[in-house]
Amino acid sequence: MSNWITLPTPLGPISAWQALPSGSPRAGLVVIQEIFGANAHIRHVAEQYAAEGYAVLAPSFFDLIEPDLQLDYDAAGVARGKALVDQLGVDRAVTIVEAAAAVLAPYGKVGTVGYCWGGTIAMLAAQRLGLPSASYYGARNVPFLDIPFKAPAIFHFGGFDASIPAAAVAAHREKQPGLPVYVYPADHAFNREVGMHYHAPSAALALERTLAFLKEHL
């Protein structure tokens, strides 16, 4: 079952896409959007994890600034999305994740998975909130890598991703040697099935690893 719900947060109510499994949930999962909003791709990701047995919420983070906003994958959408996440800020984003996790708590342990900008917020959720988290191609991760982790995390990167150079990937291994870091023969956003950089083999392998991670830690 999938539908929009109203998610209460300390910052005010926002929308969130809720995807529930057909049986009893194994755990809860917060899916954290890219810079384009809680769009069809992110909702598909939520449903993908629900099919694996998780109770999922995908908050619409931009609702605090402009409700119901979903951006196109073009230059204008990228520019607008970057401006919006800068305006929202990481602190408010983590607060939203915490509110979503509280709603999911009745289903058991809660983790997160995030993509692009959301990959960095997922990492911060592991550091600040103690939520086991999977971070996909988080280009903003490096400045936060010295923060201690309260929960485990897993990292996925595309080896052809010009926005995340090899030195940035290496920094994850150097600063957090106990956390798994995977690099795939793919570009940025290789998991986004509607994008030009979608790479099905890499997306499938990253999903397999993420599901194993979530099964272990949730």
C-alpha positions as a printed NumPy array, in Angstrom:
array([[  0.   ,   0.   ,   0.   ],
       [  1.399,   3.382,  -1.013],
       [  0.011,   6.866,  -0.444],
       [  0.841,  10.397,   0.638],
       [  0.535,  11.11 ,   4.354],
       [  1.087,  14.171,   6.504],
       [  4.294,  13.853,   8.506],
       [  4.402,  15.953,  11.69 ],
       [  7.806,  17.505,  12.378],
       [  9.086,  20.089,  14.877],
       [  9.428,  22.424,  11.897],
       [  5.819,  22.024,  10.782],
       [  3.842,  19.378,   8.88 ],
       [  5.112,  18.141,   5.519],
       [  4.034,  15.466,   3.063],
       [  5.699,  12.068,   2.925],
       [  5.219,   9.119,   0.592],
       [  4.358,   6.054,   2.65 ],
       [  4.969,   2.584,   1.251],
       [  4.047,  -0.434,   3.364],
       [  4.73 ,  -4.116,   2.721],
       [  1.952,  -6.636,   2.242],
       [  2.867,  -8.451,   5.465],
       [  4.277,  -7.44 ,   8.809],
       [  7.196,  -5.019,   8.325],
       [ 10.66 ,  -6.286,   9.188],
       [ 11.777,  -2.741,  10.146],
       [ 11.355,   0.91 ,   9.196],
       [ 13.253,   2.839,   6.536],
       [ 13.475,   6.533,   5.676],
       [ 14.207,   7.143,   1.993],
       [ 15.947,  10.487,   1.51 ],
       [ 15.486,  12.287,  -1.78 ],
       [ 17.925,  13.761,  -4.261],
       [ 17.816,  17.505,  -4.981],
       [ 14.741,  17.017,  -7.193],
       [ 12.127,  16.355,  -4.528],
       [ 10.064,  13.323,  -3.526],
       [  9.376,  12.611,  -7.17 ],
       [  8.321,   9.486,  -9.069],
       [ 11.807,   7.988,  -8.88 ],
       [ 12.079,   8.407,  -5.117],
       [  8.57 ,   7.033,  -4.667],
       [  9.579,   4.036,  -6.794],
       [ 12.605,   3.496,  -4.542],
       [ 10.316,   3.597,  -1.501],
       [  8.053,   0.986,  -3.038],
       [ 11.07 ,  -1.139,  -3.962],
       [ 12.089,  -1.334,  -0.324],
       [  8.508,  -1.92 ,   0.804],
       [  8.461,  -4.946,  -1.488],
       [ 11.462,  -6.195,   0.493],
       [  9.459,  -5.993,   3.718],
       [ 10.206,  -2.509,   5.037],
       [  7.767,   0.142,   6.199],
       [  9.014,   3.181,   4.288],
       [  8.59 ,   6.936,   4.474],
       [ 10.023,   9.287,   1.848],
       [  9.609,  12.815,   3.224],
       [  9.046,  15.735,   0.884],
       [ 11.816,  17.893,   2.362],
       [ 11.136,  20.903,   0.154],
       [  7.629,  21.291,   1.599],
       [  9.12 ,  23.54 ,   4.271],
       [ 10.002,  25.987,   1.496],
       [  7.622,  25.251,  -1.368],
       [  4.998,  22.491,  -0.982],
       [  4.564,  19.767,  -3.595],
       [  7.677,  20.766,  -5.51 ],
       [  9.175,  18.213,  -7.898],
       [ 11.919,  19.369, -10.258],
       [ 12.94 ,  18.299, -13.737],
       [ 16.304,  16.688, -14.464],
       [ 17.525,  19.63 , -16.509],
       [ 19.916,  22.517, -15.869],
       [ 17.173,  24.642, -14.38 ],
       [ 16.047,  21.815, -12.104],
       [ 19.595,  21.176, -10.931],
       [ 20.18 ,  24.849, -10.173],
       [ 16.883,  25.182,  -8.331],
       [ 17.444,  21.967,  -6.392],
       [ 20.908,  23.021,  -5.261],
       [ 19.551,  26.364,  -4.1  ],
       [ 16.731,  24.679,  -2.196],
       [ 18.932,  22.234,  -0.304],
       [ 21.25 ,  25.091,   0.625],
       [ 18.242,  27.069,   1.861],
       [ 16.889,  24.078,   3.789],
       [ 20.226,  23.268,   5.413],
       [ 21.448,  19.99 ,   6.836],
       [ 20.2  ,  20.617,  10.371],
       [ 16.584,  20.978,   9.32 ],
       [ 16.95 ,  17.999,   6.995],
       [ 18.193,  15.794,   9.84 ],
       [ 15.306,  17.006,  12.   ],
       [ 12.885,  15.807,   9.315],
       [ 14.601,  12.416,   9.175],
       [ 14.316,  12.148,  12.953],
       [ 10.584,  12.922,  12.774],
       [ 10.073,  10.279,  10.076],
       [ 12.017,   7.742,  12.134],
       [  9.784,   8.461,  15.124],
       [  6.684,   7.696,  13.059],
       [  8.284,   4.449,  11.842],
       [  9.459,   3.37 ,  15.316],
       [  6.408,   1.135,  15.982],
       [  7.65 ,  -1.108,  13.155],
       [ 10.924,  -1.841,  14.943],
       [ 14.416,  -0.575,  14.244],
       [ 14.736,   2.226,  11.693],
       [ 17.414,   2.939,   9.097],
       [ 17.847,   5.285,   6.171],
       [ 18.923,   5.208,   2.562],
       [ 19.692,   8.437,   0.71 ],
       [ 20.74 ,   9.501,  -2.757],
       [ 22.941,  12.407,  -3.92 ],
       [ 22.192,  15.211,  -1.418],
       [ 20.163,  12.603,   0.442],
       [ 23.251,  10.405,   0.625],
       [ 24.915,  13.012,   2.799],
       [ 21.809,  13.414,   4.961],
       [ 21.716,   9.621,   5.366],
       [ 25.327,   9.672,   6.566],
       [ 24.471,  12.431,   9.042],
       [ 21.548,  10.323,  10.278],
       [ 24.016,   7.566,  11.168],
       [ 26.304,  10.061,  12.867],
       [ 23.782,  12.209,  14.727],
       [ 20.716,  10.013,  15.143],
       [ 22.214,   6.535,  15.414],
       [ 20.277,   5.213,  12.407],
       [ 22.022,   2.573,  10.258],
       [ 22.266,   4.22 ,   6.853],
       [ 23.132,   3.586,   3.216],
       [ 24.619,   6.589,   1.414],
       [ 24.525,   6.662,  -2.388],
       [ 26.9  ,   9.089,  -4.158],
       [ 26.854,  11.714,  -1.426],
       [ 28.879,  14.528,  -2.965],
       [ 28.691,  16.599,   0.234],
       [ 30.005,  13.888,   2.575],
       [ 33.656,  14.837,   2.941],
       [ 33.318,  17.877,   5.266],
       [ 31.426,  15.691,   7.76 ],
       [ 33.629,  12.581,   7.737],
       [ 35.38 ,  13.419,  11.008],
       [ 32.103,  13.28 ,  12.97 ],
       [ 31.896,  10.043,  15.003],
       [ 29.317,   7.525,  13.837],
       [ 26.648,   6.383,  16.277],
       [ 25.48 ,   3.675,  13.855],
       [ 27.022,   1.824,  10.905],
       [ 26.886,   3.137,   7.366],
       [ 27.59 ,   1.847,   3.874],
       [ 28.717,   3.98 ,   0.925],
       [ 28.135,   3.583,  -2.827],
       [ 29.92 ,   5.66 ,  -5.478],
       [ 30.212,   5.715,  -9.245],
       [ 33.76 ,   5.453, -10.494],
       [ 32.968,   7.772, -13.416],
       [ 31.299,  10.423, -11.24 ],
       [ 33.085,  13.707, -11.929],
       [ 31.282,  15.373,  -9.012],
       [ 32.937,  12.988,  -6.53 ],
       [ 36.641,  12.622,  -7.388],
       [ 38.683,   9.594,  -6.376],
       [ 40.292,  11.593,  -3.57 ],
       [ 36.869,  12.166,  -2.005],
       [ 36.081,   8.455,  -2.124],
       [ 39.495,   7.693,  -0.656],
       [ 38.791,  10.103,   2.206],
       [ 35.91 ,   7.878,   3.309],
       [ 38.242,   4.895,   3.586],
       [ 40.952,   6.908,   5.324],
       [ 38.754,   8.662,   7.871],
       [ 36.267,   5.834,   8.478],
       [ 38.198,   2.631,   7.773],
       [ 35.627,   0.444,   9.496],
       [ 32.814,   1.33 ,   7.096],
       [ 32.35 ,  -0.361,   3.703],
       [ 32.873,   1.801,   0.61 ],
       [ 31.958,   0.438,  -2.822],
       [ 32.805,   1.913,  -6.213],
       [ 30.939,   0.856,  -9.348],
       [ 31.711,   1.208, -13.075],
       [ 29.077,   3.904, -13.368],
       [ 28.409,   7.647, -13.195],
       [ 26.574,   9.795, -10.656],
       [ 22.922,   8.812, -10.125],
       [ 23.513,   5.295, -11.451],
       [ 20.54 ,   4.077,  -9.405],
       [ 18.041,   6.484, -10.987],
       [ 16.215,   4.354, -13.537],
       [ 14.87 ,   7.363, -15.453],
       [ 18.219,   9.117, -15.821],
       [ 20.803,   9.076, -18.572],
       [ 23.402,   7.692, -16.143],
       [ 21.332,   4.719, -14.996],
       [ 23.492,   1.596, -14.878],
       [ 21.359,  -1.443, -14.161],
       [ 24.154,  -3.862, -13.108],
       [ 25.592,  -1.362, -10.641],
       [ 22.143,  -0.465,  -9.293],
       [ 21.324,  -4.145,  -8.777],
       [ 24.599,  -4.896,  -6.99 ],
       [ 24.32 ,  -1.797,  -4.786],
       [ 20.769,  -2.776,  -3.861],
       [ 21.879,  -6.301,  -3.017],
       [ 24.592,  -4.937,  -0.744],
       [ 22.259,  -2.406,   0.83 ],
       [ 19.622,  -5.04 ,   1.572],
       [ 22.264,  -7.255,   3.192],
       [ 23.432,  -4.272,   5.254],
       [ 19.889,  -3.454,   6.381],
       [ 19.163,  -7.081,   7.202],
       [ 22.273,  -7.197,   9.393],
       [ 21.726,  -3.934,  11.22 ],
       [ 17.933,  -3.636,  11.421]])
